[in-house]
Amino acid sequence: MFYEFWIGARYAGLARGGRGAKRKDRFVSFIAASSMTGIALGVAALIVVLSVMNGFQTQVRDRMLSVLPHIELYVQDQSHQEVLSHWQSLADKAKQNNEVVGTAPFVAGQAMLVRGDRLNGVQIRGIDPALEHEVSELADQMVLNQLDSLQEGEFGLILGLQLAQAMGVREGDAVMLMAPQGSISPAGFSPRMRQFKVVGLYSSGHYEYDSTLAFIHYQDAARVFRDSGNSGVRLRIQDMQQAPSVAQQLRLALPWGVYVSDWTQNNRTWFAAVQTEKRMMFLILTLIVAVAAFNLLSSLVMAVKDKRSDIAILRTLGATPRSIGLIFLVQGALIGVLGTLIGVSLGALVAYNIDVIVPFIEGLTGREFLPQQIYFINQLPSNPSVSDMAVIGVTSLVLSLLATLYPSWRASKLQPAQVLRHD
């Protein structure tokens, strides 16, 4: 086994022979190095891309849930005032589940905000400023004033930073809120309108919510929307990943007529699209590793052809076909293993330091990698997964070992008499 390994390592460029042998093996070592480089680059690219996609999904999810609740309980076909008068009893029943750690009332609806000639469609969330910290991180995201600026009956409004900039409003400015519910008169349909005053600004870092979500006091929201929108209780649980199972438990425990929705349901389309994109990117980038493995196969076939005389001499000295095949199997395996290890190391190095690398490249090129209006976040995130690295590494090793089988078999079948006769 020792001489097979030594010769295979020398053909892979990892062991040194004599001076003449070194010149003779230069071409074989070059194609071995190119195969190793191809595998390393493919593995590294796959790790970096999947790490970025994991980070993107995690960042958007966390910023989304910093504003939105984990679970919502709401009652339809009842007025908001009736629901809000009994919200505490509904919250107490929900708290019987040990996973629930926070509750707060809410009123939700859609409206239009008008400021001069600017009109923006927004989602309105009526909240209790004193309890909102139990179900979201909105209090920590305030960049102007605090949540207690919302006082019942004063019709104050907290806007996202992006929405405030789009409408050109500041603290103390008045905006007109138009609710979809209105009245019909001989003059036509008249939407319900109410003037609100901007009393605060927040920034969650999620562009979609910072540009479309506004908060008012839940009692003011109940007066404005009346019979439109939803009202109920927002819940926060210990582990956000358990939201679907906790929601199912609450559906069975709560009275009939109480609707339960969790964050995975409310954002199902987005998360499904990200998961599908991640799978497709894995398949597409795995083709890069497959191409590198095919390059390894081609290089081994060329090595077998180049080493026909060596194979014939070894056979005449007593080497068995199994030993000849093992030599090239060792060569291919070493190239695949080292290429995979280099690729995993390089990919992990880039993935764990992408927060430094990307700003450096953006500074050199003067271009932004992630326009916030498109990707919701303005920094390229990375969340390397050890399990993803393990799957990528094993996939690369399997493809590399498969690529060595045919050339090793061909080398073991060479007949020394025929080779020496032609040489």
C-alpha positions as CSV (number, residue, x, y, z in Angstrom):
1,M,0.0,0.0,0.0
2,F,2.9,2.3,0.7
3,Y,4.3,2.5,-2.9
4,E,0.8,2.9,-4.4
5,F,0.2,5.8,-2.1
6,W,3.6,7.4,-2.8
7,I,3.3,7.1,-6.6
8,G,-0.3,8.4,-6.5
9,A,0.7,11.4,-4.4
10,R,3.6,12.1,-6.7
11,Y,1.3,12.0,-9.7
12,A,-1.0,14.4,-7.8
13,G,2.0,16.8,-7.3
14,L,2.2,16.2,-3.6
15,A,5.3,14.0,-3.5
16,R,8.7,14.7,-5.1
17,G,10.7,12.4,-7.3
18,G,14.1,12.7,-9.0
19,R,15.2,15.6,-11.1
20,G,14.3,13.9,-14.4
21,A,11.0,12.7,-12.9
22,K,10.1,16.2,-11.8
23,R,10.5,17.5,-15.4
24,K,8.5,14.6,-16.7
25,D,5.7,15.0,-14.2
26,R,5.3,18.7,-14.7
27,F,2.4,18.4,-17.1
28,V,0.6,15.8,-15.0
29,S,1.1,18.0,-11.9
30,F,-0.3,21.0,-13.8
31,I,-3.6,19.3,-14.8
32,A,-3.9,17.9,-11.2
33,A,-3.5,21.4,-9.8
34,S,-6.1,22.8,-12.2
35,S,-8.6,20.1,-11.2
36,M,-7.9,20.8,-7.5
37,T,-8.4,24.5,-8.1
38,G,-11.7,23.9,-9.9
39,I,-13.1,21.8,-7.1
40,A,-11.9,24.4,-4.4
41,L,-13.5,27.3,-6.2
42,G,-16.8,25.4,-6.8
43,V,-17.0,24.4,-3.1
44,A,-16.1,27.9,-1.9
45,A,-18.7,29.6,-4.2
46,L,-21.4,27.2,-3.0
47,I,-20.6,27.8,0.7
48,V,-20.5,31.6,0.3
49,V,-23.8,31.8,-1.7
50,L,-25.7,29.6,0.7
51,S,-24.3,31.5,3.7
52,V,-25.5,34.8,2.2
53,M,-28.9,33.4,1.5
54,N,-29.2,32.0,5.0
55,G,-28.1,35.4,6.4
56,F,-30.6,37.2,4.1
57,Q,-33.5,35.0,5.2
58,T,-32.5,35.4,8.9
59,Q,-32.0,39.1,8.8
60,V,-35.3,39.8,7.0
61,R,-37.2,37.4,9.3
62,D,-35.7,39.0,12.4
63,R,-36.4,42.5,11.3
64,M,-39.9,41.5,10.2
65,L,-40.7,40.0,13.6
66,S,-39.2,42.9,15.4
67,V,-42.3,44.8,14.2
68,L,-44.9,42.1,13.7
69,P,-46.1,39.6,16.4
70,H,-45.4,35.9,16.4
71,I,-49.2,35.1,16.6
72,E,-52.4,37.1,16.2
73,L,-55.8,36.2,17.7
74,Y,-58.7,38.1,16.2
75,V,-62.5,38.0,16.2
76,Q,-64.6,38.8,13.1
77,D,-68.2,39.9,12.9
78,Q,-67.8,41.9,16.1
79,S,-67.2,45.6,16.6
80,H,-63.7,46.7,17.7
81,Q,-65.0,48.2,20.9
82,E,-66.7,44.9,21.8
83,V,-63.5,42.9,21.1
84,L,-61.3,45.3,23.0
85,S,-63.5,45.3,26.0
86,H,-62.9,41.5,26.3
87,W,-59.3,41.3,25.0
88,Q,-57.8,40.7,28.5
89,S,-59.9,37.5,29.0
90,L,-58.8,36.3,25.6
91,A,-55.2,37.0,26.5
92,D,-55.5,35.2,29.8
93,K,-56.7,32.1,28.0
94,A,-53.8,32.3,25.6
95,K,-51.4,32.7,28.5
96,Q,-52.4,29.3,29.7
97,N,-50.1,28.0,27.0
98,N,-46.6,28.0,28.6
99,E,-45.0,29.2,25.3
100,V,-46.8,32.5,25.4
101,V,-44.7,35.2,27.1
102,G,-46.4,38.5,26.1
103,T,-49.8,39.8,25.0
104,A,-51.2,43.1,23.8
105,P,-54.4,44.4,22.1
106,F,-54.4,45.6,18.5
107,V,-56.6,47.0,15.8
108,A,-55.4,46.6,12.2
109,G,-56.7,48.3,9.0
110,Q,-55.7,49.8,5.7
111,A,-55.9,53.4,5.0
112,M,-54.6,56.3,2.9
113,L,-52.4,59.1,4.2
114,V,-52.7,62.4,2.5
115,R,-50.3,65.3,2.9
116,G,-50.7,68.1,0.3
117,D,-50.5,66.5,-3.1
118,R,-48.9,63.3,-1.8
119,L,-51.0,60.2,-1.1
120,N,-49.7,56.9,0.3
121,G,-51.4,53.6,1.0
122,V,-50.4,52.4,4.5
123,Q,-51.2,49.6,6.9
124,I,-52.4,51.0,10.2
125,R,-51.8,49.2,13.5
126,G,-53.6,50.4,16.6
127,I,-51.5,49.5,19.6
128,D,-51.4,50.0,23.4
129,P,-48.1,51.9,24.0
130,A,-47.9,50.5,27.6
131,L,-48.0,46.9,26.4
132,E,-46.4,47.0,23.0
133,H,-43.0,46.1,24.4
134,E,-44.3,42.7,25.4
135,V,-45.0,41.6,21.7
136,S,-42.5,43.6,19.6
137,E,-39.3,45.6,19.6
138,L,-41.0,48.8,18.3
139,A,-40.1,50.7,21.5
140,D,-36.4,50.0,20.9
141,Q,-36.6,51.1,17.2
142,M,-37.9,54.6,17.9
143,V,-35.6,57.3,16.4
144,L,-37.8,60.2,17.5
145,N,-39.7,60.4,20.8
146,Q,-41.2,57.3,22.5
147,L,-44.2,55.1,22.2
148,D,-45.9,56.9,25.1
149,S,-46.3,59.9,22.7
150,L,-49.4,58.0,21.5
151,Q,-52.2,59.2,23.8
152,E,-55.8,58.1,23.6
153,G,-58.0,60.8,22.0
154,E,-55.1,62.9,20.7
155,F,-54.9,61.1,17.4
156,G,-51.2,60.9,17.3
157,L,-49.3,58.9,14.5
158,I,-46.0,57.2,14.5
159,L,-44.5,56.7,11.0
160,G,-41.7,54.7,9.6
161,L,-38.6,56.7,8.7
162,Q,-38.9,55.8,5.0
163,L,-42.6,56.7,4.9
164,A,-42.0,60.1,6.6
165,Q,-39.2,60.9,4.1
166,A,-41.4,59.9,1.2
167,M,-44.3,62.2,2.4
168,G,-42.0,65.0,3.5
169,V,-43.4,65.2,7.1
170,R,-41.7,65.9,10.4
171,E,-42.7,65.9,14.1
172,G,-45.8,67.9,14.6
173,D,-47.0,67.9,11.0
174,A,-50.6,67.1,10.3
175,V,-51.7,64.4,7.9
176,M,-55.1,63.3,6.8
177,L,-56.0,59.6,7.3
178,M,-58.8,58.2,5.0
179,A,-60.3,54.9,6.1
180,P,-62.0,52.7,3.5
181,Q,-65.3,52.7,5.4
182,G,-67.5,55.8,4.7
183,S,-71.0,57.0,4.0
184,I,-73.1,57.3,0.9
185,S,-75.0,60.6,0.3
186,P,-76.7,62.2,-2.7
187,A,-73.3,63.7,-3.5
188,G,-71.7,60.2,-3.7
189,F,-69.5,58.1,-1.5
190,S,-67.5,59.9,1.2
191,P,-64.7,58.1,3.0
192,R,-64.2,58.6,6.7
193,M,-61.4,61.1,7.2
194,R,-59.5,62.1,10.3
195,Q,-56.6,64.4,10.9
196,F,-53.6,62.9,12.7
197,K,-50.5,64.6,14.0
198,V,-47.0,63.0,13.6
199,V,-45.7,62.4,17.1
200,G,-42.8,60.0,16.4
201,L,-40.7,58.1,13.9
202,Y,-39.3,54.5,14.0
203,S,-36.8,52.5,11.9
204,S,-36.9,48.7,11.9
205,G,-34.3,48.4,9.1
206,H,-36.9,46.5,7.0
207,Y,-37.7,48.8,4.1
208,E,-41.2,47.4,3.3
209,Y,-42.5,48.0,6.8
210,D,-40.6,51.3,7.3
211,S,-42.3,52.6,4.2
212,T,-45.9,51.2,4.6
213,L,-46.6,50.7,8.3
214,A,-47.9,53.3,10.7
215,F,-48.9,53.1,14.4
216,I,-51.7,54.9,16.3
217,H,-53.4,54.3,19.7
218,Y,-55.6,51.3,19.6
219,Q,-58.6,53.2,20.9
220,D,-58.2,55.9,18.2
221,A,-58.0,53.1,15.6
222,A,-61.2,51.5,16.9
223,R,-63.0,54.9,16.4
224,V,-61.6,55.4,12.9
225,F,-62.1,52.0,11.4
226,R,-65.2,50.9,13.4
227,D,-66.4,47.9,11.4
228,S,-63.5,47.6,9.0
229,G,-60.2,45.8,9.7
230,N,-59.5,43.3,12.4
231,S,-59.0,43.6,16.2
232,G,-57.8,41.2,18.8
233,V,-54.7,40.2,20.7
234,R,-51.1,40.0,19.6
235,L,-48.9,37.3,21.2
236,R,-45.2,36.7,21.6
237,I,-43.8,33.2,22.3
238,Q,-40.5,32.0,23.6
239,D,-39.3,30.3,20.4
240,M,-40.5,31.9,17.1
241,Q,-39.8,28.6,15.3
242,Q,-42.6,26.9,17.3
243,A,-45.2,29.4,16.1
244,P,-47.1,27.0,13.9
245,S,-47.4,24.3,16.6
246,V,-48.4,26.9,19.3
247,A,-50.9,28.4,16.9
248,Q,-52.5,24.9,16.4
249,Q,-52.6,24.4,20.2
250,L,-54.4,27.7,20.6
251,R,-56.9,26.9,17.9
252,L,-58.0,23.8,19.9
253,A,-58.0,25.6,23.2
254,L,-59.7,28.9,22.4
255,P,-63.5,29.3,21.8
256,W,-65.0,28.9,18.4
257,G,-65.0,32.1,16.4
258,V,-61.4,33.1,17.4
259,Y,-59.1,33.1,14.4
260,V,-55.4,32.3,15.0
261,S,-52.7,33.2,12.5
262,D,-48.9,32.9,13.0
263,W,-46.1,34.7,11.2
264,T,-45.3,31.8,9.0
265,Q,-48.8,31.9,7.6
266,N,-48.9,35.7,7.1
267,N,-45.6,35.6,5.2
268,R,-45.9,32.1,3.7
269,T,-45.3,33.3,0.1
270,W,-42.1,35.2,0.8
271,F,-40.5,32.4,2.8
272,A,-41.6,29.7,0.3
273,A,-40.0,31.8,-2.5
274,V,-36.7,32.1,-0.5
275,Q,-36.6,28.4,0.2
276,T,-37.2,27.5,-3.4
277,E,-34.6,30.0,-4.5
278,K,-32.1,28.4,-2.0
279,R,-32.7,24.9,-3.3
280,M,-32.3,26.0,-6.9
281,M,-29.1,27.9,-6.1
282,F,-27.7,24.8,-4.4
283,L,-28.5,22.7,-7.5
284,I,-27.1,25.2,-9.9
285,L,-23.9,25.8,-8.0
286,T,-23.5,22.0,-7.4
287,L,-23.1,21.9,-11.2
288,I,-19.9,23.9,-10.8
289,V,-18.5,21.2,-8.5
290,A,-19.8,18.6,-11.0
291,V,-17.9,20.4,-13.8
292,A,-14.8,20.4,-11.7
293,A,-15.2,16.7,-11.0
294,F,-15.6,16.1,-14.8
295,N,-12.4,18.1,-15.2
296,L,-10.8,15.7,-12.7
297,L,-12.0,12.7,-14.7
298,S,-10.5,14.2,-17.9
299,S,-7.2,15.0,-16.2
300,L,-6.9,11.4,-14.8
301,V,-7.6,10.0,-18.2
302,M,-4.8,12.1,-19.6
303,A,-2.6,11.1,-16.7
304,V,-3.2,7.4,-17.5
305,K,-2.4,8.0,-21.1
306,D,0.8,9.9,-20.2
307,K,1.9,7.2,-17.8
308,R,1.4,4.2,-20.0
309,S,5.1,3.4,-20.0
310,D,5.3,3.7,-16.2
311,I,2.3,1.4,-15.8
312,A,3.9,-1.2,-18.1
313,I,7.2,-1.1,-16.2
314,L,5.4,-1.5,-12.9
315,R,3.5,-4.4,-14.2
316,T,6.6,-6.1,-15.5
317,L,8.2,-5.6,-12.0
318,G,5.3,-7.5,-10.4
319,A,2.6,-4.8,-9.7
320,T,-0.9,-6.2,-9.9
321,P,-3.8,-4.6,-11.8
322,R,-5.3,-3.8,-8.5
323,S,-2.2,-1.9,-7.4
324,I,-2.2,0.1,-10.7
325,G,-5.8,1.0,-10.3
326,L,-5.2,2.0,-6.7
327,I,-2.4,4.4,-7.7
328,F,-4.7,6.5,-9.8
329,L,-7.5,6.1,-7.3
330,V,-5.2,7.6,-4.7
331,Q,-4.2,10.4,-7.1
332,G,-7.8,11.3,-7.8
333,A,-8.9,11.0,-4.2
334,L,-6.0,13.2,-3.0
335,I,-7.0,15.9,-5.5
336,G,-10.6,15.7,-4.5
337,V,-10.0,15.7,-0.7
338,L,-7.5,18.6,-0.9
339,G,-9.6,20.6,-3.3
340,T,-12.6,20.1,-1.0
341,L,-10.7,21.1,2.1
342,I,-9.3,24.2,0.5
343,G,-12.7,25.1,-0.8
344,V,-14.4,24.6,2.5
345,S,-11.7,26.7,4.3
346,L,-11.8,29.5,1.7
347,G,-15.6,29.5,1.6
348,A,-15.8,29.6,5.5
349,L,-13.2,32.4,5.6
350,V,-15.2,34.6,3.1
351,A,-18.6,33.7,4.7
352,Y,-17.5,34.6,8.2
353,N,-15.8,37.9,7.1
354,I,-18.3,39.0,4.4
355,D,-19.3,42.0,6.6
356,V,-15.7,43.3,6.1
357,I,-15.1,42.2,2.5
358,V,-18.3,43.6,1.0
359,P,-18.0,47.2,2.3
360,F,-14.4,47.2,1.1
361,I,-15.4,46.2,-2.4
362,E,-18.3,48.7,-2.3
363,G,-15.8,51.4,-1.4
364,L,-13.5,50.4,-4.3
365,T,-16.3,50.2,-6.9
366,G,-18.6,52.9,-5.6
367,R,-21.6,50.6,-6.1
368,E,-24.1,49.3,-3.6
369,F,-24.6,45.6,-3.5
370,L,-28.1,45.6,-1.9
371,P,-30.4,48.6,-2.8
372,Q,-32.7,48.8,0.1
373,Q,-35.8,49.5,-2.0
374,I,-35.4,46.1,-3.7
375,Y,-33.9,43.8,-1.0
376,F,-35.5,45.3,2.1
377,I,-32.1,45.5,3.9
378,N,-29.0,47.5,3.0
379,Q,-26.2,45.2,4.2
380,L,-25.1,41.9,2.8
381,P,-25.7,39.4,5.6
382,S,-24.1,36.0,6.1
383,N,-25.1,33.1,8.3
384,P,-22.7,30.2,7.7
385,S,-24.2,26.8,8.5
386,V,-22.0,23.9,9.6
387,S,-24.6,21.5,8.3
388,D,-24.6,23.2,4.9
389,M,-20.8,23.0,4.8
390,A,-20.8,19.3,5.7
391,V,-23.4,18.5,2.9
392,I,-21.3,20.5,0.4
393,G,-18.1,18.8,1.4
394,V,-19.6,15.3,1.3
395,T,-21.1,16.1,-2.1
396,S,-17.8,17.3,-3.5
397,L,-16.0,14.2,-2.1
398,V,-18.5,11.8,-3.6
399,L,-18.4,13.4,-7.0
400,S,-14.6,13.4,-6.9
401,L,-14.3,9.8,-5.9
402,L,-16.8,8.8,-8.6
403,A,-14.7,10.7,-11.2
404,T,-11.7,8.5,-10.3
405,L,-13.3,5.1,-10.9
406,Y,-13.3,5.0,-14.7
407,P,-9.6,6.2,-15.2
408,S,-8.4,3.8,-12.4
409,W,-10.3,0.9,-14.1
410,R,-8.8,1.8,-17.5
411,A,-5.3,1.9,-16.0
412,S,-5.7,-1.5,-14.4
413,K,-6.7,-3.0,-17.7
414,L,-3.6,-1.9,-19.6
415,Q,-1.4,-4.8,-20.9
416,P,2.4,-4.2,-20.5
417,A,3.3,-6.1,-23.6
418,Q,1.1,-4.0,-25.9
419,V,2.2,-0.8,-24.3
420,L,6.0,-1.5,-24.5
421,R,5.7,-2.8,-28.1
422,H,4.2,0.5,-29.3
423,D,6.7,2.6,-27.2
